[in-house]
Amino acid sequence: MTSETSPKEQNDQITKNDTSLLSNMFDADQSIELNIRIRNNFMSYCFSFLQDNEETHQCVQSVWNKYLQCVGDIAILAAFFDALPVHVKASVLPKYQTEIVQWCENLFHINCNALLCSTYYSETFQRVIRYASKSNQLKKGIIYIPIDFDPNLKIDLTASLPNIKFEHISNNVSYEDLIDINQLEEFIQRDLNDTQSYPFMVIANAGSSLLGHCDQLTRINKICGHYNIWLHVIGDLLGSMALLPSIKDNVNINCDSLTIDIMKLFGIQNLPYLTFFLQPTTGVKQIDDNKTLVTTHPLYDFILHSPSISFLSVWSISQRCSHDTILSHMKQSFDLTNLLIKNLKDIKRLRILNEDNDQEVYTYQRICSGDASNQSLPKPVVIFRYEPDDLSELATMGDSNGYIDLLNLWLFDKLSQQYPKMNLELLKSVHFQILKSDNMDLNQTAAHAIRFAPLEHLLDNIDHNDMQSFIEDIQCYTEILLATMNGRKNLASIVSKYENLICIPMPQWAGVGAVRYIPNMINPSETNQPSTAEINTIQAELARQLQSNDSAFSLGVEADEHDSMFYLRLGMIRKSEDLDVLLQKVLNAGKETEASLKYVEDMAEKIRTGIEKVQRDLKNEDLQLLAQEGLLRQLPLISSDYLLNYESFLFSLSVFITLDVMSWWSPTPSTSMLGKKGRSFDLNSGRIESTEDTYVYRMQVKKQSPHAPMHNNNDITPTNTNTVENATESNTKQ
C-alpha cells in the first residue's frame, strides 16, 4: 500500500521549504559580517607585501577600489538568481534588461532594440549568427571577414556552427584589417548564384584590434542593405561616441548589430561583452502594471541561457557609477595616443604607420548614419617605426630592410625596459606588413614596428609628464640610431686607416659592426692554429679590458670550418665622431695587450728553463751527497730480531761496512752543515740563485738584470727574520 500526496499538499510543502530557506538566508546577518571580515582580512594581508613599493601599492589600491565601486558583491546576487526557477527568471529579467538598455543608450548614444551580454567572445558571435540566420535557407551562409580576423575564433565558430563558412576580403592597397569595398561587392554578386551557399553576413571593423583602423561602414551598410545581408561590427571605436558632448537623435552606428568590449573601455576586469541589436525586432518583451509577462522575444531565449553574472555586473555599474567615472579610462587612453601622435610627427625618421590618409580625415561620418559629427575619430592605437628618409643610404649594406628591423628591435628593447608601464608591443615582420615608403610602390613588405595601445591596459599612474619624458627619450634614441647607421655605412673605410685592425661583417647585429685586432707578427691572410690561438687570446683580453669601462664593446665568435675566430663587436654610438674614439681605444688596448702577453710568454719560457736547470742541479747534488756520506748513512734502522733471521742480509751489510768505513770515520771537508742548498728564481733579474745567502744574511738580495723591466726602486727586500732563524735552527739540528 502506497501513500499518495495531493498536488496541493506538494505545493504547500515546497512553499514551506522555500519560506524556510529564505528565512535562513535573510536572517544570516552574522554570515554577511563574516564575509566582510574575511574579505577585509584577505585584502590587508595582500597589501602588507606591497608596503615597500609605494607606486605599486597605489596602483593596486586604485584598481581594487574601482572594481569594488563598479561591481560590488555580484557573486552573491548571481548565486541567488541562478537558484530561481526558469519562469521566475523570465519574469525578473525584462525589468533589468530595460534598465541596462536605457543606460547604454544614454552612455554610448546607440539606439538599440535589444541587448545581449556574453561572457566569452566566441559566445557573442555564435548567438548573433544564430539569431540572424535565415531559417528558410538550406544552404551554407557565407560570412565575409577581413584578413586579420582571428583564425582561432574562425575555427571555433566553424566547429560549433556547421551551416556557415568564411570568405576573406583582402585589401591590396591598404592594410589587411580593412575591407575592400569593390572586392566585397564582386564576391557578393558571384555568390548570389551559388547553389551550395548564399551571402549571409559581413563582419567589419571600427577600430581593429591590431592597427586601430576603421572600415567605411556607411558604404558597406548600403551594400548589405541592397543584398539583404546582415552587417555586424566590432572594434574599440564603437564606444567612442560616448565622448561626444552632444549628438542628434537620428545618429546611429551604420550596422545591424555591434559588439563592444567594455572591459577595455572602462578599464574594469570581469565584465561581459555587450552586443547591441539595432534592427527593429518583433515581439519585444513588455511588462504591464501587474508585473506579468505579456509578450516574448527570441533574443531572451539566448539571454536566459547566459551566465547571470554577465548582466548583473553591467546593471550594478549602471546603478553605482556616473558617466564621467566610467569613461575616465577611455578619455585618458585617447588623450595619451593623441599626444603621442602629435609629438611623433615632429621627430625625423620616425614613421607613424596607422596615420590617416592625407586626402581624407576619418570622422564619425565614416561609421555613423544621419547628421553625424565631422569630428575626427580618436586613435586607440599608435604604431610607429624608425625608418630613414631615403633607403638608398643603406644600399651598400645589403639587406637594408633587415638592418632597419634590427634598429627597431633595439629601440623597442630600450623603451620597454625604461618604461614598462607603457606596455609596448613589438609587431614582428613574420606577421606584420606595411606599405613601402615610396608612394609609387603599392606592394607590402614585412617590417618590425612598435605598438602602443593604452586602451588595453590600466594606466592610472601614467600622466602627461611621463608621456613627455617618453617622447624625449624617443628623440634621443632616434639620434643614436642615425649616428649608428651612418657609422655602420662608413665602418669599412674608417677601419682601413687603422693599422692592425680589420673589419668583420655583421649582418645580424644592430650596432656599428665588428673589428678584429691582428698582432704585428701575424699575417691575416696566412693564419694557422698557433696564430689563431694567439689572436683569440688577444681578442678575449681586449673584450675584458674594454667592457669594464664601456658597454659598447662585446666579444663575438665567428664560426669557421676549421677554427673559431674571436672578434670585438661595436655597439651603438651617440655621434658619428664616437666611432674614431672607439677604434682608437681598440688599437691602443691591443698594443698594450700584445706587449704584455709577449712579456708573459718570455717570462714563462725563462721560468720553464729555470725549473729544468734547478732539477738537474738538485739531482747532481743528491748524487754528490750520496758519494760523500756513503750508502751506510742512507740505510734505515732495523731491529736485531729481524736481522738474525736473514743471514744473507748480514753478509751484504759486511760488504757495505768495508766499502764505506773510511768515509764514515773521516768525512770529506766539502760536506756542509746545511746539507743541500735550495734555489730561487728572481723575476726581475731572470737569474737562478742559491738560497745560501738568504740563510747567512737572513735577507733576500735581489740582483737587477739590465734587460729586465724595473718594477721597483729597491734592490734589497728584507724578509721575515724570525722565519729565517727558525729555518736555520731546524737545519742545524738536523
C-alpha positions in Angstrom: 0.0 0.0 0.0 1.5 3.3 -1.0 0.6 6.7 0.3 -0.1 9.4 -2.3 0.2 13.1 -1.7 -2.1 15.5 -3.5 -0.6 18.3 -5.7 -1.9 20.9 -3.3 -0.1 19.3 -0.4 3.1 19.1 -2.5 2.9 22.8 -3.4 2.3 23.6 0.2 5.3 21.6 1.2 7.5 23.2 -1.5 6.3 26.7 -0.4 7.0 25.9 3.2 10.6 24.7 2.3 11.2 27.8 0.2 10.0 30.1 3.0 12.2 28.3 5.5 15.1 28.6 3.1 14.5 32.3 2.5 14.2 33.0 6.2 17.5 31.3 6.8 19.1 33.3 4.1 17.9 36.8 5.1 18.4 36.2 8.8 22.0 35.4 8.4 23.4 38.8 9.4 26.3 37.1 11.1 27.3 35.3 7.8 27.3 38.7 6.0 29.5 40.2 8.6 31.8 37.2 8.5 32.1 37.5 4.7 33.0 41.2 5.0 35.6 40.4 7.7 37.2 37.6 5.6 37.4 39.9 2.6 39.0 42.7 4.5 41.5 40.4 6.2 42.5 38.9 2.8 43.0 42.4 1.3 45.0 43.6 4.3 47.3 40.6 4.1 47.9 41.1 0.4 48.6 44.8 0.8 51.1 44.1 3.6 53.5 42.8 0.9 53.3 46.0 -1.1 54.4 48.4 1.6 58.0 48.7 0.2 56.7 49.6 -3.3 54.5 52.7 -2.8 53.8 53.1 -6.6 52.6 49.5 -7.0 50.5 49.8 -3.8 48.7 52.9 -5.1 48.1 51.3 -8.5 46.6 48.1 -6.9 44.6 50.2 -4.4 43.1 52.3 -7.3 42.2 49.3 -9.4 40.7 47.5 -6.4 38.6 50.5 -5.3 37.3 50.9 -8.9 36.4 47.3 -9.1 34.6 47.4 -5.7 32.8 50.6 -6.6 31.6 49.3 -10.0 30.9 45.7 -9.4 30.3 45.1 -5.7 29.2 41.7 -4.4 27.8 40.5 -7.7 28.7 36.9 -6.9 26.1 36.8 -4.1 23.4 38.2 -6.4 24.3 35.8 -9.2 24.2 32.8 -7.0 20.8 33.8 -5.7 19.5 34.5 -9.3 20.7 31.1 -10.5 18.8 29.3 -7.8 15.5 30.7 -9.1 13.2 28.7 -11.4 13.2 29.4 -15.1 9.8 31.0 -15.2 10.8 33.4 -12.3 13.9 34.3 -14.2 11.9 35.1 -17.3 9.6 37.4 -15.2 12.5 39.2 -13.5 14.9 39.6 -16.4 13.0 42.1 -18.6 13.0 44.8 -16.0 16.8 44.9 -15.6 17.3 44.4 -19.3 15.2 47.5 -20.0 17.2 49.5 -17.4 20.5 48.3 -19.0 19.4 49.2 -22.5 18.3 52.7 -21.4 21.6 53.3 -19.6 23.7 52.1 -22.6 21.7 54.3 -25.0 22.4 57.4 -22.8 26.0 56.5 -22.4 27.1 55.4 -25.9 24.4 57.3 -27.9 23.4 54.0 -29.6 19.7 53.4 -30.3 19.2 49.7 -30.0 16.2 47.4 -29.7 17.8 44.6 -27.6 21.0 44.0 -25.7 22.9 40.7 -25.2 25.6 40.2 -22.5 28.1 37.4 -23.2 30.9 36.2 -21.1 33.1 34.8 -23.9 33.9 36.4 -27.3 33.1 33.3 -29.3 29.7 33.0 -27.5 28.9 36.5 -28.8 29.4 35.6 -32.4 27.5 32.3 -32.0 24.4 34.0 -30.7 24.5 36.8 -33.3 24.9 34.2 -36.1 22.1 32.0 -34.8 19.7 35.0 -34.3 20.4 36.5 -37.8 20.4 33.2 -39.7 17.5 32.6 -42.1 15.5 29.5 -41.3 14.2 29.1 -44.8 17.7 28.6 -46.2 19.1 25.1 -46.6 22.5 26.4 -48.0 25.5 27.4 -46.1 25.7 31.0 -45.1 28.8 32.9 -46.2 30.3 35.3 -43.7 32.7 37.9 -45.3 35.6 38.8 -43.0 38.8 40.8 -43.2 42.2 39.1 -43.4 43.1 39.9 -39.8 40.1 38.1 -38.4 41.2 35.8 -35.5 41.9 32.3 -37.0 41.2 30.5 -33.7 37.8 32.2 -33.4 37.0 31.2 -37.0 37.9 27.6 -36.3 35.7 27.6 -33.2 32.7 29.1 -35.0 33.0 26.7 -37.9 33.1 23.7 -35.5 30.1 24.9 -33.5 28.0 26.2 -36.5 28.3 23.7 -39.4 25.9 25.7 -41.6 28.4 28.6 -42.2 31.6 29.2 -44.0 34.0 32.2 -44.2 35.3 34.3 -47.1 38.3 36.6 -46.6 38.1 40.0 -48.2 41.7 41.2 -48.8 42.8 44.7 -49.5 45.8 45.1 -51.9 46.1 48.8 -51.4 45.8 49.4 -47.7 46.2 47.3 -44.6 44.8 43.9 -44.0 42.3 44.9 -41.4 40.2 47.0 -43.9 37.6 45.5 -46.3 38.0 46.4 -50.0 34.5 47.7 -51.0 34.8 46.8 -54.6 36.0 43.3 -53.9 33.2 42.8 -51.4 30.6 43.6 -53.9 32.2 41.4 -56.5 32.2 38.4 -54.2 28.5 39.0 -53.2 27.4 39.1 -56.8 29.4 36.0 -57.5 27.9 34.1 -54.6 24.3 35.0 -55.3 24.1 32.3 -58.0 25.9 29.7 -55.9 23.9 26.5 -55.4 25.7 25.5 -52.2 25.9 28.7 -50.3 24.5 32.2 -50.1 25.7 35.7 -48.9 24.7 35.9 -45.2 26.8 38.3 -43.1 29.7 40.8 -43.2 31.9 41.4 -40.1 33.6 44.8 -40.3 36.0 46.7 -38.1 35.5 50.0 -36.3 38.9 50.3 -34.6 40.6 47.0 -35.3 42.4 45.2 -32.5 45.9 45.3 -34.1 46.1 48.6 -36.0 43.0 50.5 -34.9 41.7 51.0 -38.4 38.1 51.7 -39.3 36.2 50.4 -42.3 33.8 52.5 -44.4 30.7 51.4 -42.6 28.5 53.8 -44.4 29.3 52.3 -47.8 29.4 48.7 -46.6 25.9 49.1 -44.9 24.4 50.3 -48.2 25.7 47.3 -50.0 24.5 44.9 -47.3 21.1 46.6 -47.3 20.8 46.2 -51.1 21.6 42.5 -51.0 19.8 41.8 -47.6 22.9 40.8 -45.8 23.5 41.2 -42.0 26.3 43.6 -41.0 28.0 43.0 -37.7 30.7 45.5 -36.5 33.4 45.0 -33.8 36.1 47.4 -32.6 37.3 49.7 -29.9 35.9 52.9 -31.5 32.3 51.9 -31.2 32.2 53.2 -27.6 33.9 56.5 -28.5 30.6 58.1 -29.3 30.2 58.4 -25.5 33.0 61.1 -25.6 31.0 63.4 -27.8 29.4 66.2 -25.8 26.2 66.2 -27.8 24.7 64.1 -30.6 21.5 64.2 -32.6 18.7 61.7 -32.3 19.0 60.4 -35.9 22.7 59.5 -35.5 23.4 55.8 -35.1 26.1 53.3 -36.0 25.7 52.0 -39.6 25.2 48.3 -38.9 22.6 45.7 -37.8 24.4 44.7 -34.7 27.7 45.6 -32.9 29.8 44.2 -30.1 31.7 46.4 -27.6 34.4 45.1 -25.3 33.6 47.3 -22.2 36.5 45.8 -20.3 38.8 47.9 -22.5 36.7 51.0 -22.4 36.0 51.0 -18.7 39.3 49.6 -17.5 37.4 47.1 -15.3 38.0 43.3 -15.4 35.4 40.5 -15.4 32.9 42.5 -17.4 30.9 40.9 -20.3 30.8 41.7 -24.0 27.9 43.9 -24.9 26.1 43.2 -28.2 23.6 45.7 -29.4 20.9 44.8 -31.9 20.0 47.9 -33.9 17.5 46.3 -36.4 13.8 46.5 -35.4 12.7 43.3 -33.7 9.2 41.9 -33.4 7.6 40.8 -30.2 9.7 42.8 -27.8 9.1 41.7 -24.3 7.0 44.1 -22.2 5.8 44.1 -18.6 2.4 45.5 -17.6 1.5 47.3 -14.4 0.8 43.9 -12.6 4.4 42.8 -13.4 3.2 39.9 -15.6 4.9 38.8 -18.7 3.0 39.9 -21.8 5.0 39.0 -24.9 8.1 37.1 -25.7 11.2 37.9 -27.8 13.5 35.4 -29.5 16.6 37.1 -28.0 15.5 36.3 -24.5 16.0 32.6 -25.1 19.6 33.4 -25.7 19.8 35.8 -22.8 18.3 33.4 -20.2 21.0 30.9 -21.0 23.8 33.3 -20.5 25.5 33.4 -17.0 23.6 35.6 -14.7 26.7 37.5 -13.5 27.0 38.9 -17.0 24.1 41.3 -17.0 24.2 41.7 -13.2 27.7 43.2 -13.3 26.6 45.7 -16.0 23.4 46.6 -14.1 25.5 47.1 -11.0 27.7 49.5 -12.8 24.8 51.5 -14.2 23.4 51.9 -10.6 26.7 52.8 -8.9 28.8 54.9 -11.3 28.5 58.2 -13.1 29.3 58.5 -16.8 32.5 60.5 -16.1 33.8 57.9 -13.7 33.2 55.1 -16.2 34.7 57.0 -19.2 37.8 58.2 -17.4 39.9 55.3 -18.6 38.7 55.8 -22.2 39.4 59.5 -22.1 42.8 59.1 -20.7 43.8 56.5 -23.2 42.6 58.5 -26.2 44.4 61.6 -24.8 47.7 59.6 -24.5 47.5 58.3 -28.0 46.7 61.8 -29.5 49.5 63.3 -27.5 52.0 60.7 -28.7 50.9 61.0 -32.4 51.2 64.8 -32.2 54.8 64.7 -30.9 56.0 61.8 -33.0 55.2 63.8 -36.1 57.9 66.2 -35.1 60.6 63.5 -34.9 62.5 63.0 -38.1 62.9 59.5 -39.5 60.1 58.2 -37.3 57.1 57.0 -39.3 53.6 56.6 -37.9 52.1 53.6 -39.7 48.4 53.9 -38.7 48.1 57.6 -39.7 45.1 58.7 -41.8 45.5 59.3 -45.5 46.4 62.8 -46.4 43.5 63.0 -48.8 40.8 62.0 -46.2 40.5 62.5 -42.5 38.4 59.8 -40.8 35.4 61.4 -39.0 32.3 60.0 -37.3 30.6 60.3 -40.7 32.6 57.2 -41.8 30.8 54.9 -39.3 27.6 56.7 -38.4 24.3 57.5 -40.2 22.2 60.6 -40.1 23.7 64.0 -39.2 26.9 62.6 -37.8 29.6 64.8 -36.5 32.6 65.8 -38.7 34.9 65.5 -35.7 37.9 63.2 -36.2 37.7 59.7 -34.9 40.1 59.1 -31.9 43.1 56.8 -32.2 43.0 53.8 -29.9 46.4 52.6 -31.1 49.7 54.2 -32.2 52.1 52.1 -34.3 55.4 53.7 -35.2 58.7 52.6 -36.6 62.2 54.1 -37.2 62.9 54.4 -40.9 65.4 56.6 -42.8 64.0 59.1 -45.2 65.9 57.6 -48.1 66.6 53.8 -48.1 69.2 54.4 -50.8 71.5 55.5 -48.0 71.7 51.8 -46.9 72.2 50.4 -50.4 75.8 49.4 -49.6 74.7 47.4 -46.5 73.0 44.6 -48.5 69.7 43.7 -46.6 68.7 47.3 -45.7 65.2 46.3 -44.6 66.6 43.6 -42.3 69.0 46.1 -40.7 66.2 48.6 -40.1 64.2 45.9 -38.3 67.3 45.3 -36.1 67.3 49.0 -35.2 63.6 49.0 -34.3 64.2 45.9 -32.2 66.9 47.7 -30.3 64.6 50.8 -29.9 61.8 48.6 -28.6 64.1 46.9 -26.0 65.3 50.2 -24.7 61.9 51.8 -24.4 60.2 48.7 -22.9 62.9 48.4 -20.3 62.8 52.1 -19.3 59.0 52.4 -19.5 57.4 49.1 -18.5 54.1 50.7 -17.6 53.6 51.7 -21.3 53.0 48.0 -22.1 54.7 48.4 -25.5 54.3 45.6 -28.0 56.6 44.6 -30.8 55.0 43.7 -34.1 57.4 41.3 -35.8 57.9 41.1 -39.5 56.8 37.4 -39.5 53.1 38.5 -39.2 53.1 42.3 -39.9 53.4 44.1 -43.2 53.4 47.7 -44.2 53.3 49.7 -47.4 56.7 50.7 -48.7 57.7 54.3 -48.1 57.7 55.0 -51.8 54.2 56.2 -52.7 54.5 54.9 -56.3 55.0 51.3 -54.9 51.8 49.8 -53.6 53.4 46.5 -52.6 53.7 45.5 -49.0 56.9 44.5 -47.2 57.5 42.7 -43.9 58.6 45.0 -41.1 59.1 45.4 -37.4 57.1 48.1 -35.6 56.3 49.2 -32.1 52.6 49.3 -30.9 51.2 51.5 -28.1 47.6 50.6 -27.0 46.8 52.2 -23.7 43.1 51.3 -24.0 44.0 47.7 -23.4 45.7 48.3 -20.1 45.1 50.1 -16.8 47.4 53.1 -17.0 46.2 55.1 -14.0 49.8 56.1 -13.0 50.8 57.5 -16.4 50.3 61.2 -16.8 51.3 63.8 -19.4 54.7 64.3 -17.7 55.5 60.7 -18.1 54.5 60.8 -21.7 56.6 63.9 -22.3 59.7 62.1 -20.8 58.9 59.1 -23.0 58.8 61.3 -26.1 62.1 63.0 -25.2 63.8 59.6 -24.9 62.4 58.5 -28.3 64.0 61.7 -29.8 67.3 60.8 -28.1 67.3 57.2 -29.2 66.5 58.1 -32.8 69.6 60.3 -32.9 71.6 57.3 -31.6 70.1 55.1 -34.4 71.0 57.7 -37.0 74.6 58.0 -35.8 74.9 54.2 -35.6 73.5 53.8 -39.1 76.0 56.3 -40.5 78.9 54.7 -38.6 78.0 51.3 -40.0 77.9 52.6 -43.5 81.4 54.1 -43.2 83.0 51.4 -40.9 85.0 49.6 -43.6 86.6 52.8 -45.0 87.4 54.1 -41.5 88.9 50.8 -40.2 91.2 50.6 -43.3 93.0 53.7 -41.9 93.9 51.9 -38.7 96.9 49.6 -38.6 96.4 46.1 -37.0 92.5 46.4 -37.4 90.3 44.6 -39.9 86.6 44.9 -40.4 84.3 41.9 -39.8 80.8 41.7 -41.5 77.9 41.5 -39.0 74.6 41.2 -40.9 72.6 40.3 -37.8 74.0 43.0 -35.5 72.2 46.3 -34.8 75.4 48.1 -33.7 78.1 49.7 -35.8 79.8 46.4 -36.7 82.8 44.3 -35.6 86.6 44.5 -35.8 89.5 42.2 -35.1 92.9 43.2 -33.8 95.8 41.4 -35.6 99.3 41.4 -33.9 102.2 42.8 -35.8 104.0 39.4 -36.2 100.9 37.7 -37.8 99.8 37.9 -41.4 96.0 37.9 -41.5 96.0 36.0 -44.8 98.2 33.3 -43.5 96.8 32.2 -40.2 97.5 28.8 -38.7 96.5 27.1 -35.5 99.1 28.8 -33.2 98.4 32.2 -34.7 94.7 31.7 -34.4 95.0 30.9 -30.7 97.2 34.0 -30.1 94.6 36.2 -31.9 91.7 34.8 -29.9 93.7 35.3 -26.7 94.2 39.0 -27.5 90.5 39.5 -28.5 89.3 37.9 -25.3 91.7 40.1 -23.2 90.6 43.2 -25.2 87.0 42.5 -24.5 87.6 42.0 -20.8 89.5 45.3 -20.5 87.2 47.4 -22.7 83.9 46.1 -21.3 84.9 47.3 -17.8 84.8 50.9 -18.9 82.5 51.0 -21.9 79.4 48.8 -22.6 79.8 49.4 -26.4 82.2 46.5 -26.6 81.4 42.8 -26.5 83.1 39.6 -27.6 81.8 37.7 -30.6 82.7 34.3 -32.2 83.0 33.7 -35.9 82.3 30.1 -36.7 84.6 28.6 -39.3 85.0 25.1 -40.8 88.4 24.6 -39.1 88.8 27.2 -36.3 86.5 29.7 -34.4 87.8 33.2 -34.5 87.0 35.9 -31.9 86.3 39.5 -32.7 85.1 42.7 -31.0 81.6 43.9 -31.5 80.9 47.6 -31.5 77.5 48.7 -30.2 75.5 51.9 -30.6 77.2 55.3 -30.8 75.7 58.7 -29.9 77.6 60.7 -32.5 79.4 59.9 -35.7 82.7 61.1 -34.2 82.5 58.4 -31.5 83.4 55.7 -34.0 87.0 57.0 -34.3 87.2 57.2 -30.5 86.1 53.5 -30.2 88.6 52.3 -32.8 91.4 54.2 -31.2 90.6 52.6 -27.9 90.7 49.2 -29.5 94.1 49.9 -31.2 95.7 51.3 -28.0 94.4 48.5 -25.8 95.5 46.0 -28.4 99.1 47.2 -28.5 99.3 47.1 -24.7 97.8 43.7 -24.5 100.2 42.4 -27.2 103.2 43.8 -25.4 102.1 42.4 -22.0 101.3 38.9 -23.5 104.8 38.9 -25.2 106.5 39.7 -21.9 104.4 37.0 -20.1 105.4 34.4 -22.8 109.1 35.3 -22.4 108.9 35.1 -18.6 107.1 31.8 -18.8 109.9 30.4 -21.1 112.5 31.6 -18.6 110.7 30.0 -15.7 110.4 26.7 -17.6 114.1 26.7 -18.4 115.0 27.6 -14.9 112.9 24.8 -13.4 114.6 22.3 -15.7 118.1 23.6 -14.7 117.2 23.6 -11.0 116.0 20.0 -11.3 119.3 19.0 -12.9 121.3 20.8 -10.2 119.4 19.2 -7.4 119.8 15.8 -8.9 123.6 16.3 -9.2 123.8 17.5 -5.6 121.9 14.4 -4.5 124.5 12.2 -6.2 127.4 14.2 -4.7 125.9 14.0 -1.2 125.4 10.2 -1.6 129.0 9.8 -2.6 130.3 12.0 0.3 128.2 10.4 3.1 128.3 6.8 1.9 125.5 4.3 1.5 125.5 3.3 5.1 124.0 6.6 6.2 121.2 6.1 3.8 120.1 2.7 5.3 117.2 2.5 7.7 117.5 1.1 11.2 116.2 -2.5 11.6 115.6 -4.5 14.8 118.1 -7.2 15.8 115.5 -9.9 15.8 114.7 -9.2 12.2 118.4 -9.3 11.2 119.1 -12.6 12.9 116.6 -14.4 10.6 118.3 -13.2 7.5 122.0 -14.3 7.2 122.2 -13.0 3.7 121.5 -9.5 4.8 124.4 -9.7 7.3 126.7 -10.7 4.5 125.6 -7.7 2.5 126.0 -5.4 5.5 129.6 -6.5 6.0 130.3 -5.6 2.4 128.9 -2.0 2.8 130.9 -1.5 6.0 134.1 -2.5 4.2 133.4 0.0 1.4 132.3 3.0 3.5 134.4 2.7 6.7 136.8 5.4 5.7 134.0 7.8 4.7 132.3 7.1 8.0 135.3 7.9 10.1 136.7 10.7 8.1 134.1 12.7 6.0 135.3 15.0 3.2 135.7 18.7 4.0 133.1 19.7 1.3 130.2 18.3 3.3 128.2 21.3 4.6 126.4 21.6 7.9 123.3 22.8 6.0 123.1 19.9 3.6 121.5 20.6 0.2 121.0 24.2 -0.9 117.7 25.5 -2.2 117.2 27.5 -5.4 115.3 30.7 -6.0 114.2 32.4 -9.3 114.3 36.2 -9.4 111.6 37.6 -11.7 113.4 41.0 -12.0 116.9 39.7 -12.9 115.8 36.4 -14.5 118.5 34.5 -12.7 118.5 31.3 -10.6 120.4 31.8 -7.4 121.2 29.6 -4.4 119.4 30.3 -1.1 122.7 30.1 0.8 122.9 33.9 1.1 119.3 34.0 2.5 120.3 31.7 5.4 123.5 33.5 6.0 122.4 37.2 5.8 118.8 36.4 6.8 117.5 38.6 3.8 116.9 38.2 0.1 119.4 40.0 -2.1 117.8 41.0 -5.5 120.1 41.4 -8.5 118.6 43.6 -11.2 119.2 42.5 -14.8 119.8 45.3 -17.2 117.5 43.7 -19.7 114.5 43.2 -17.4 111.9 45.9 -16.8 112.1 47.9 -13.5 109.2 47.0 -11.1 110.5 48.9 -8.1 113.4 51.1 -6.9 114.6 48.8 -4.0 117.3 46.3 -4.7 117.0 44.6 -1.4 113.8 43.5 0.1 114.1 42.2 3.8 112.3 39.0 4.6 110.8 37.8 7.8 113.8 37.4 10.1 112.0 35.1 12.5 111.1 32.7 9.8 114.7 32.6 8.5 116.1 32.0 12.0 113.6 29.1 12.6 114.6 27.5 9.3 118.3 27.9 10.1 118.0 26.3 13.6 115.9 23.5 12.2 118.6 22.7 9.6 121.3 22.9 12.2 119.6 20.4 14.5 119.1 18.1 11.6 
